[in-house]
């Protein structure tokens, strides 16, 4: 089973960063570490309600991460909307791992997440301690597929790191078909 691997899909990182810079001043951050590009109908704040631990986000309108698929208006007509549409994305966020910090060891609700590194450094790693593996996701424009069912964390030994992260309905459906469902 894969842990973290590069896909064949590549985006123009300069365009992504330029459009992100144009939007950045209008977005709100959840605890300075996440901002949402998608939300669920009925969210009070589309930028922050989908962020943080998903189990704390379950509500009348949100029973599963796939329910978080409405595009925040700031991202309409941008490359971010294109990416979300191409991937059948849900719960898309920009995650910031502040300099010299780490997440706790965890697994995610869904089994696969996709990462597009916007800004990173050579000393930022996805770590799978039980497998004794670590991976660096470079800011090279490629999308990386990450196994989030395995216990993992992210450690950032350098400056702030920003990743665009999402789940994908199409990929999940495709993987279920291959598994015989």
PLY file of the C-alpha trace (Angstrom):
ply
format ascii 1.0
element vertex 181
property float x
property float y
property float z
element edge 180
property int vertex1
property int vertex2
end_header
0.00 0.00 0.00
1.24 3.48 -0.85
2.02 6.08 1.81
2.86 9.25 -0.12
3.43 9.45 -3.85
3.58 11.99 -6.66
0.80 11.85 -9.23
1.27 12.71 -12.90
-0.85 15.86 -12.52
1.04 19.14 -12.51
-0.23 22.73 -12.22
1.44 26.03 -13.04
2.67 26.86 -9.54
3.42 30.49 -10.46
-0.23 30.97 -11.49
-1.46 29.23 -8.34
0.73 31.44 -6.13
-0.24 34.64 -7.98
-3.96 33.88 -7.62
-3.44 32.88 -3.97
-1.67 36.17 -3.29
-4.58 38.08 -4.86
-7.10 36.27 -2.62
-5.09 36.00 0.59
-6.05 39.37 2.09
-9.78 38.58 1.98
-9.71 35.14 3.63
-10.13 34.34 7.31
-7.91 31.79 9.05
-8.92 29.19 11.60
-6.36 29.40 14.42
-3.84 30.84 11.92
-3.34 27.35 10.46
-6.22 26.64 8.04
-8.61 28.39 5.70
-11.33 26.67 3.71
-11.98 26.93 -0.02
-15.20 24.92 0.30
-18.02 24.90 2.82
-21.35 23.20 3.53
-24.66 25.00 3.22
-25.61 26.47 6.57
-22.05 27.16 7.74
-21.79 30.41 9.68
-18.30 31.16 8.34
-17.38 29.39 5.09
-13.67 30.06 5.70
-13.40 28.51 9.16
-16.34 26.16 9.84
-14.90 23.33 7.66
-11.48 23.61 9.37
-10.03 21.86 12.40
-10.91 18.34 13.47
-13.67 16.94 11.27
-15.37 15.17 14.19
-15.97 18.63 15.68
-17.59 19.74 12.41
-20.41 17.18 12.26
-23.77 18.99 12.27
-27.22 18.88 10.73
-25.73 19.91 7.38
-22.48 17.93 7.57
-22.40 14.20 8.23
-19.39 13.38 6.09
-16.48 15.33 4.64
-18.02 14.93 1.16
-20.83 17.28 2.28
-18.31 20.15 2.26
-18.27 21.02 -1.43
-19.71 24.52 -1.99
-16.98 26.83 -3.31
-16.18 29.89 -1.20
-17.03 32.85 -3.50
-13.48 34.30 -3.38
-12.21 31.23 -5.28
-14.79 31.23 -8.09
-13.25 31.87 -11.48
-9.74 31.03 -10.26
-7.34 28.14 -10.81
-8.48 26.88 -7.41
-12.02 26.37 -8.73
-10.54 24.55 -11.75
-8.54 22.24 -9.48
-11.56 21.51 -7.28
-13.75 20.75 -10.30
-11.12 18.58 -12.01
-10.68 16.43 -8.91
-14.29 16.32 -7.70
-12.82 17.86 -4.57
-14.40 18.21 -1.16
-13.28 19.93 2.04
-10.51 21.76 0.22
-8.34 23.87 2.50
-5.03 25.66 2.62
-3.12 24.31 5.59
-0.29 26.22 7.19
2.23 24.34 9.28
3.97 27.10 11.20
7.75 27.10 11.44
9.29 24.61 13.85
5.98 22.89 14.72
4.36 19.49 14.29
0.88 17.95 14.32
-0.06 15.23 16.75
0.01 11.69 15.39
-3.40 10.98 13.82
-5.43 9.29 11.11
-8.03 11.08 9.02
-11.68 10.22 8.38
-11.05 9.58 4.70
-8.27 7.32 3.46
-6.65 9.56 0.84
-5.87 13.28 0.67
-4.25 15.18 -2.13
-1.59 17.82 -1.53
-0.28 20.61 -3.73
2.59 22.34 -1.93
2.34 26.10 -2.36
5.26 27.15 -0.15
7.54 24.74 1.68
11.11 24.16 2.77
13.56 21.26 2.56
13.06 20.40 6.24
9.31 19.84 6.20
8.17 16.20 6.24
5.14 13.94 6.30
6.04 11.26 8.86
4.65 7.74 9.23
6.33 6.69 12.50
4.88 3.17 12.64
6.31 2.54 9.17
9.55 4.44 9.93
9.05 6.52 6.76
9.18 10.21 6.04
8.46 12.13 2.86
9.10 15.66 1.68
6.45 17.15 -0.62
8.24 19.77 -2.73
6.63 22.92 -4.14
7.07 21.65 -7.70
3.52 22.04 -9.04
2.77 18.31 -8.83
-0.15 16.90 -6.86
0.83 14.28 -4.25
-1.47 11.51 -3.07
-1.17 10.76 0.62
-2.45 7.78 2.63
-4.26 9.35 5.58
-5.63 6.07 6.94
-2.16 5.23 8.30
-1.11 7.10 11.47
0.86 10.15 10.32
2.00 13.61 11.28
3.73 16.58 9.68
6.84 18.15 11.13
8.19 21.44 9.94
11.77 22.15 10.97
12.00 25.32 8.83
9.90 28.33 7.83
6.09 28.31 7.44
4.75 25.75 4.97
1.47 26.07 2.99
-0.29 23.20 1.20
-3.55 23.06 -0.74
-5.26 19.88 0.52
-8.46 18.08 -0.57
-10.36 14.82 -0.74
-11.62 13.54 -4.10
-15.01 11.93 -4.82
-13.91 10.63 -8.22
-10.78 8.96 -6.89
-12.68 7.29 -4.04
-15.30 5.96 -6.47
-12.58 4.71 -8.82
-10.73 2.94 -5.99
-13.96 1.29 -4.82
-14.60 0.00 -8.38
-11.10 -1.49 -8.51
-11.77 -3.17 -5.18
-14.85 -4.86 -6.70
-17.65 -2.73 -5.24
0 1
1 2
2 3
3 4
4 5
5 6
6 7
7 8
8 9
9 10
10 11
11 12
12 13
13 14
14 15
15 16
16 17
17 18
18 19
19 20
20 21
21 22
22 23
23 24
24 25
25 26
26 27
27 28
28 29
29 30
30 31
31 32
32 33
33 34
34 35
35 36
36 37
37 38
38 39
39 40
40 41
41 42
42 43
43 44
44 45
45 46
46 47
47 48
48 49
49 50
50 51
51 52
52 53
53 54
54 55
55 56
56 57
57 58
58 59
59 60
60 61
61 62
62 63
63 64
64 65
65 66
66 67
67 68
68 69
69 70
70 71
71 72
72 73
73 74
74 75
75 76
76 77
77 78
78 79
79 80
80 81
81 82
82 83
83 84
84 85
85 86
86 87
87 88
88 89
89 90
90 91
91 92
92 93
93 94
94 95
95 96
96 97
97 98
98 99
99 100
100 101
101 102
102 103
103 104
104 105
105 106
106 107
107 108
108 109
109 110
110 111
111 112
112 113
113 114
114 115
115 116
116 117
117 118
118 119
119 120
120 121
121 122
122 123
123 124
124 125
125 126
126 127
127 128
128 129
129 130
130 131
131 132
132 133
133 134
134 135
135 136
136 137
137 138
138 139
139 140
140 141
141 142
142 143
143 144
144 145
145 146
146 147
147 148
148 149
149 150
150 151
151 152
152 153
153 154
154 155
155 156
156 157
157 158
158 159
159 160
160 161
161 162
162 163
163 164
164 165
165 166
166 167
167 168
168 169
169 170
170 171
171 172
172 173
173 174
174 175
175 176
176 177
177 178
178 179
179 180
